Amino acid sequence: MNRYRIYLVSAVAILILVSAAMLWIGSERYYPQVNVAFPDHSELVFIDVPWTSEQKCRDANNKVAGAIGKNCSQCQLRNSCARQINLAWQSALAGQPIKTYVVHSGTLRILVNAGNDSKQTCIVMAEQITLDKKQTARCVFPL
């Protein structure tokens, strides 16, 4: 009788461990991030909500990078699927203002680093996205 209890307890323990491992693996998150450096030294950073699949994250990055690459052959593009992003970017994804001008468009955030032109760039980008995609976009001013 004791042997069966040991087997039963062992089987339950294994099931719990396997379930926990599956949850841990399933909780992996990949944040799509595309950095765009322009010839004038301004920079845009595209970030979006995380994906649970690294491939879907790469696909999202390729979509953004492909669209930018077509229109700016002089731009330097760098993309990644980070498992963690800094707290400010997490705040931006949550819809909160940060210390940078940020375009909010659906779940996408575009951080604008264009020096003195950051405010105007942010406003124009939000207007253009709204017109082109017929999706509301807005420029969120820094704290």
C-alpha positions in Angstrom: 0.0 0.0 0.0 2.8 2.4 0.9 4.5 1.7 -2.5 1.3 2.8 -4.3 1.1 6.0 -2.3 4.7 6.8 -3.2 4.0 6.2 -6.9 0.9 8.3 -6.7 2.6 11.2 -4.9 5.5 11.0 -7.3 3.2 11.0 -10.3 1.3 14.1 -8.9 4.6 15.8 -8.2 5.8 15.2 -11.8 2.5 16.5 -13.2 2.9 19.7 -11.1 6.5 20.2 -12.2 5.6 19.7 -15.9 2.6 22.0 -15.6 4.8 24.7 -13.9 7.4 24.3 -16.6 4.8 24.7 -19.4 3.5 27.8 -17.7 7.0 29.2 -17.4 7.8 28.5 -21.0 4.5 29.9 -22.1 5.0 33.0 -20.2 8.1 34.0 -22.3 7.4 37.4 -23.8 9.2 39.0 -26.7 9.0 42.8 -27.1 9.3 43.9 -30.8 11.7 46.8 -31.0 13.0 48.6 -34.1 15.5 51.4 -33.8 15.8 53.7 -36.7 18.8 56.1 -37.0 18.4 58.8 -39.6 21.3 60.6 -41.5 20.6 63.8 -39.5 21.2 61.8 -36.3 17.6 61.8 -35.2 16.2 58.5 -34.0 12.9 56.7 -33.8 12.3 53.6 -31.6 9.2 51.5 -32.4 8.1 49.3 -29.6 4.9 47.2 -29.3 3.2 44.9 -26.8 5.0 41.6 -26.3 4.4 38.4 -28.2 4.6 35.0 -26.7 6.2 33.7 -29.9 9.7 34.9 -30.9 8.8 34.2 -34.5 5.7 36.5 -34.4 7.9 39.1 -32.7 10.4 38.9 -35.6 7.6 39.1 -38.1 6.3 42.2 -36.5 9.8 43.8 -36.6 10.2 42.8 -40.2 7.0 44.5 -41.1 8.0 47.8 -39.5 11.6 47.6 -40.7 10.5 46.7 -44.3 8.2 49.7 -44.5 10.9 52.0 -43.2 13.7 50.5 -45.4 11.6 51.2 -48.5 11.3 54.8 -47.7 14.7 55.6 -46.2 17.7 53.8 -47.8 20.1 55.9 -45.8 18.6 54.9 -42.5 20.3 52.5 -40.2 17.9 49.9 -38.8 18.4 47.7 -35.8 15.7 45.4 -34.5 15.4 42.9 -31.6 12.9 40.9 -29.7 13.9 41.7 -26.2 12.6 39.6 -23.3 12.6 42.7 -21.1 12.5 46.4 -21.8 13.3 49.3 -19.5 10.7 50.7 -17.2 10.1 53.9 -19.1 9.2 51.9 -22.2 6.9 49.7 -20.2 5.2 52.9 -19.0 4.9 54.1 -22.6 3.3 50.8 -23.6 0.9 51.2 -20.7 -0.2 54.6 -22.1 1.6 56.7 -19.6 3.8 59.8 -20.5 7.6 59.4 -20.2 10.5 61.8 -20.6 10.4 61.5 -24.4 7.8 62.5 -27.0 5.9 59.3 -27.9 3.4 58.6 -30.7 0.6 56.3 -29.5 -1.1 54.4 -32.2 -3.1 51.3 -31.1 -0.6 49.2 -29.2 2.4 50.6 -31.1 4.6 53.3 -29.5 7.1 55.4 -31.4 9.7 57.2 -29.3 10.9 60.3 -31.0 14.5 61.6 -30.5 14.9 64.4 -32.9 16.4 67.1 -30.8 14.6 70.4 -31.0 12.4 69.0 -33.7 11.0 66.1 -31.5 7.7 67.9 -30.7 6.9 68.8 -34.3 8.0 65.3 -35.5 5.8 63.6 -33.0 2.8 65.7 -33.9 3.3 65.3 -37.7 3.8 61.5 -37.3 0.6 61.2 -35.3 -1.4 63.2 -37.8 0.1 61.2 -40.7 -0.7 57.9 -39.1 -4.2 59.0 -38.5 -4.7 60.1 -42.1 -2.9 57.1 -43.7 -4.2 54.3 -41.5 -7.5 55.8 -40.6 -6.5 54.8 -37.0 -6.3 57.3 -34.2 -2.8 58.3 -33.3 -1.7 61.0 -30.9 1.5 62.6 -29.7 2.0 62.3 -26.0 4.2 65.0 -24.6 7.0 64.2 -22.1 6.7 64.6 -18.3 
